């Protein structure tokens, strides 16, 4: 009951925030013309940013928010793709690069061994990576059974 109340409260707050935000940013003139003509036009894709140089074999420890015990993490990124390993959790995954900026690379992770849905300990999620000196700063975000999970860490070349 308390959880349902919290969800409703968050929804109401988000709705209250979104309404003024949409009023603050009205559609551009081109958007209005497209709507009047009955067509929809997708915005032009931004020029592809190469993103940071992150290829290689990386390892480190990841800390899950709310947990005191970090766990080992391994990451291999190449031109052919990217893979993750969580040795302490007996999980592996594959990454699909979904975007980048000048400083960050963004991935969607699909767990291929140790999936929560099959009794394992690892959910699918999203990963954001940036250079941190000679290493990488790593952030992970996902959800399991309605609970938000966030993890972070620093990785070094193997």
N, C-alpha and C positions, 0 to 999 in steps of 0.2 A: 504494500500500500504506500509506504513512504517512497519507494523507488518510483512508482507511477506518478506520485505527486511531484517529485523532482523533475521527471521527464516533462510533465505538463508545464511546470514553472519555467524550465529552460526554453521550451517551445514558445511560450507566450513572450518571454523576454526577447528571443531571437526575432519573432514576428514584429515586436515593437521597434526593434533596432532596424530591421530591413525596410519597413515602410518609409521612414524618413530618409534612409539612404537612397532608395529608388527615386524619391521625389527630388533629392539633391542632385541627381545625375539624370536629367531627362534624356530621351533618345536624341541622337545626333540628327541633323536635317536629312542626311542620306537614309537613315533608318526609317524616318517618317515617310519619305518618298517610296521606299521599297514596300512598306506596309500598305500604303495607299494603292500601289500597283498590284498588290497581292502576291508579291514575290518575296523571298527571303534571300538575303545575301550573307554569306559567311564573311567575317572579317578576314583580311589578308593575314596569312601566317607570318609571324615575325621571321626575320632573317635568322637562319639556323646558327646559333652560337655553338662554337666548338666545345665549350665547357672546359673544366680543368683536366689536366693530364692525370688520369687515375688508373691507367692500365698497369697490371702487375698482380703479384700474389701478396696479399696483405693478411695480417693477423693481429689480434689484440683481445681485449676484454670488453664486454658490453654490460652495462648496468641498466637493469629495468627499473623504472621509477617505482618507488614503493618497496623495493627489495634491497636487502643489505648485501647479498651475495652476487658478485659479477659472474658472468660465464664466458667461456672461451668462444671466439668467433674467428672464422676464416673467410676470406673473400678473394676470388680470382676473377679479374676482369681482363678481357682481351677483345680484339676486333671481332671475334666470332661470337662473343656473348659473355655472360657473367654467371658465376655460381657462388652460393653461400654454404657454409658448414657451421653447425653449432655442435661441436663434439660433446660438450657436457649434457646436451639435451637429446643427442642422437638424432639430429635433424639435418637435412640438406634442402637446398632450394635453387631455383633458377631465377635470374633477374632479366627483366625486359626494360631497356632504357626507354623512358617515355618523354624525356625532355632534358634540357640543360640550359644554363645561363652562362654568363662569363665565368662565374665562380662555382656553380653548383651543377651536379648531375642528379637526375631523379629517376628512380626505378620502381617497378612493381615487382614484388617477390611472390613467387608461387612455390610453396613447400612441396617437394617431391618425395621426401621420406620423413616420417614422423608427424604427418598432418594431424591437427586436432580432430578433424572429422573422422579420422580412422583410429582414434585412441592415442595419438601422439601428443606431444607437448608444444608444437609450433604452429601458429596460425600464419596464413598469408598476410602480407602487409606491404607497406611502401617504405622506400629507403631514400634518404637524401645524403649525398656525399660532397665534401669539399676538401681542398688541400689544406693541410695544417703543417706548414714547414715541410719536412721530408715525409710526413705521414698524412693520414686522412682523418678528418672529423666525420663521424658517422651518426646518423639519426634514423630511428625506425619508429613507425607508427602503424598500429593495427587495432583490431577489435575481436574479442572472443565473447560470445554469448552476451552481447550488449555491454561489455566492459572495455573501455579504452585502455590500450597498452602502449606505453612509450618507452623506448630504450635508446641509449646513446653510448658512445665510446670513442676512443682514439685507436687508430690502426697504424701499424708499422710494416714496412716491406719485409717479406720473409727472406 
